[in-house]
Amino acid sequence: MIYDELVTDGERKIARWAAVAMHVAFVLLLVFGVAWQKRHSEPAAIVDLWSSMAPPKPEPPAPAPRPEPKVERRAEPIPPPPKPEVKPIPKPDIALREKLEKERKAKEQQELEKKKQTDLKKKEDEAKKLKAEAKKKDDTAEKDRLAKEVELKRLSQEKSDLAAKMAKEQAASQRALNDKYIALIQNHVKRQIVEPPNLQGNPQVEFDVVLIPGGEVLNVKLRRTSGVPAYDAAVERAILKASPLPLPPDPALFQQFRDLHLKIRPKE
């Protein structure tokens, strides 16, 4: 294969033509050789014929000349051009190759470890971020809950304060209303009192009075005497005589005047 690579196309053509020329020369040599043998054998036969007048005896036919064996001459092969000197490729040092392989593996391992560390750090950062977001949400939710609790307490306190204020105002209004109608009832009863003669000072008598709807007096009971029986009796007769007593027009307020505690003084 190295010889075929070194021989050019021109050299191959020259070799082929040289082989063809040698074959042609060999064929011509055979042809001219046979013809020359025939030409030299014929004059001997003629001389023999003229030398004897007698009819020639039949002679056995001369053996046909044996054709010379063809000798194929092969063209001498053209010696191949000298092979170029191929320098052997130096084999790499095994130790150096192993060292490079170890360095390559070490580098790959280092890159793999670096990638693992990077991925681990990335996961840790993501976990921290999610934890921070969750904590932020929890803190926000806790703040909202506390804010709602504070707001509910404030609203509840405001409601309680408003209810207390309204109750206080209602109680004050109720006391004022009670005081107003108690005063009206006291004045209404006083107009009916016939004071006993020679009444000394300003004695106070107290009665428990039970009313029915409409202000009618159902019962009168002495609770505390004034120390003057005649004055006590006169006040009791005046309460019964003053029936029906004046009450607020709202029937819902009757329960507050059903049981009255009346204090009567002759002078006020």
Contacts in CASP RR format, 6 or more apart in sequence:
PFRMAT RR
TARGET T0000
AUTHOR 0000-0000-0000
METHOD contacts of the structure
MODEL  1
MIYDELVTDGERKIARWAAVAMHVAFVLLLVFGVAWQKRHSEPAAIVDLW
SSMAPPKPEPPAPAPRPEPKVERRAEPIPPPPKPEVKPIPKPDIALREKL
EKERKAKEQQELEKKKQTDLKKKEDEAKKLKAEAKKKDDTAEKDRLAKEV
ELKRLSQEKSDLAAKMAKEQAASQRALNDKYIALIQNHVKRQIVEPPNLQ
GNPQVEFDVVLIPGGEVLNVKLRRTSGVPAYDAAVERAILKASPLPLPPD
PALFQQFRDLHLKIRPKE
2 83 0 8 1.000
3 80 0 8 1.000
3 83 0 8 1.000
6 80 0 8 1.000
6 81 0 8 1.000
6 83 0 8 1.000
6 84 0 8 1.000
7 80 0 8 1.000
7 81 0 8 1.000
11 78 0 8 1.000
14 78 0 8 1.000
15 75 0 8 1.000
15 77 0 8 1.000
15 78 0 8 1.000
18 75 0 8 1.000
19 74 0 8 1.000
19 75 0 8 1.000
22 73 0 8 1.000
22 75 0 8 1.000
26 70 0 8 1.000
26 71 0 8 1.000
26 72 0 8 1.000
26 73 0 8 1.000
30 68 0 8 1.000
30 70 0 8 1.000
34 65 0 8 1.000
34 67 0 8 1.000
37 65 0 8 1.000
41 62 0 8 1.000
48 56 0 8 1.000
49 56 0 8 1.000
174 256 0 8 1.000
177 248 0 8 1.000
177 253 0 8 1.000
178 256 0 8 1.000
178 257 0 8 1.000
181 246 0 8 1.000
181 247 0 8 1.000
181 248 0 8 1.000
181 257 0 8 1.000
182 260 0 8 1.000
182 262 0 8 1.000
184 246 0 8 1.000
185 242 0 8 1.000
185 245 0 8 1.000
185 246 0 8 1.000
185 260 0 8 1.000
185 262 0 8 1.000
186 262 0 8 1.000
186 263 0 8 1.000
186 264 0 8 1.000
188 242 0 8 1.000
188 245 0 8 1.000
188 246 0 8 1.000
189 235 0 8 1.000
189 238 0 8 1.000
189 239 0 8 1.000
189 242 0 8 1.000
189 245 0 8 1.000
189 262 0 8 1.000
189 264 0 8 1.000
190 238 0 8 1.000
190 264 0 8 1.000
190 266 0 8 1.000
191 238 0 8 1.000
191 242 0 8 1.000
192 237 0 8 1.000
192 238 0 8 1.000
192 239 0 8 1.000
192 241 0 8 1.000
192 242 0 8 1.000
193 234 0 8 1.000
193 235 0 8 1.000
193 238 0 8 1.000
193 264 0 8 1.000
193 266 0 8 1.000
194 234 0 8 1.000
194 237 0 8 1.000
194 238 0 8 1.000
195 231 0 8 1.000
195 234 0 8 1.000
195 266 0 8 1.000
196 228 0 8 1.000
196 230 0 8 1.000
196 231 0 8 1.000
196 234 0 8 1.000
199 228 0 8 1.000
199 230 0 8 1.000
199 231 0 8 1.000
199 266 0 8 1.000
200 228 0 8 1.000
201 266 0 8 1.000
201 267 0 8 1.000
202 265 0 8 1.000
202 266 0 8 1.000
202 267 0 8 1.000
202 268 0 8 1.000
203 226 0 8 1.000
203 227 0 8 1.000
203 228 0 8 1.000
203 231 0 8 1.000
203 265 0 8 1.000
203 266 0 8 1.000
204 224 0 8 1.000
204 226 0 8 1.000
204 263 0 8 1.000
204 264 0 8 1.000
204 265 0 8 1.000
205 222 0 8 1.000
205 224 0 8 1.000
205 225 0 8 1.000
205 226 0 8 1.000
205 227 0 8 1.000
205 231 0 8 1.000
205 232 0 8 1.000
205 235 0 8 1.000
205 263 0 8 1.000
205 264 0 8 1.000
206 222 0 8 1.000
206 223 0 8 1.000
206 224 0 8 1.000
206 261 0 8 1.000
206 262 0 8 1.000
206 263 0 8 1.000
206 264 0 8 1.000
207 220 0 8 1.000
207 221 0 8 1.000
207 222 0 8 1.000
207 223 0 8 1.000
207 235 0 8 1.000
207 236 0 8 1.000
207 239 0 8 1.000
207 261 0 8 1.000
207 262 0 8 1.000
207 264 0 8 1.000
208 220 0 8 1.000
208 221 0 8 1.000
208 223 0 8 1.000
208 259 0 8 1.000
208 260 0 8 1.000
208 261 0 8 1.000
208 262 0 8 1.000
209 217 0 8 1.000
209 219 0 8 1.000
209 220 0 8 1.000
209 221 0 8 1.000
209 239 0 8 1.000
209 245 0 8 1.000
209 259 0 8 1.000
209 260 0 8 1.000
209 261 0 8 1.000
209 262 0 8 1.000
210 217 0 8 1.000
210 218 0 8 1.000
210 219 0 8 1.000
210 220 0 8 1.000
210 258 0 8 1.000
210 259 0 8 1.000
210 260 0 8 1.000
211 217 0 8 1.000
211 218 0 8 1.000
211 245 0 8 1.000
211 247 0 8 1.000
211 254 0 8 1.000
211 257 0 8 1.000
211 258 0 8 1.000
211 259 0 8 1.000
211 260 0 8 1.000
212 218 0 8 1.000
213 251 0 8 1.000
213 254 0 8 1.000
214 244 0 8 1.000
214 247 0 8 1.000
214 254 0 8 1.000
215 243 0 8 1.000
215 244 0 8 1.000
215 245 0 8 1.000
215 246 0 8 1.000
215 247 0 8 1.000
215 257 0 8 1.000
216 243 0 8 1.000
216 244 0 8 1.000
217 239 0 8 1.000
217 240 0 8 1.000
217 242 0 8 1.000
217 243 0 8 1.000
217 244 0 8 1.000
217 245 0 8 1.000
220 236 0 8 1.000
220 239 0 8 1.000
220 240 0 8 1.000
222 232 0 8 1.000
222 236 0 8 1.000
223 261 0 8 1.000
225 232 0 8 1.000
226 232 0 8 1.000
226 235 0 8 1.000
231 266 0 8 1.000
235 264 0 8 1.000
239 262 0 8 1.000
245 260 0 8 1.000
247 253 0 8 1.000
247 254 0 8 1.000
247 257 0 8 1.000
248 254 0 8 1.000
248 257 0 8 1.000
END
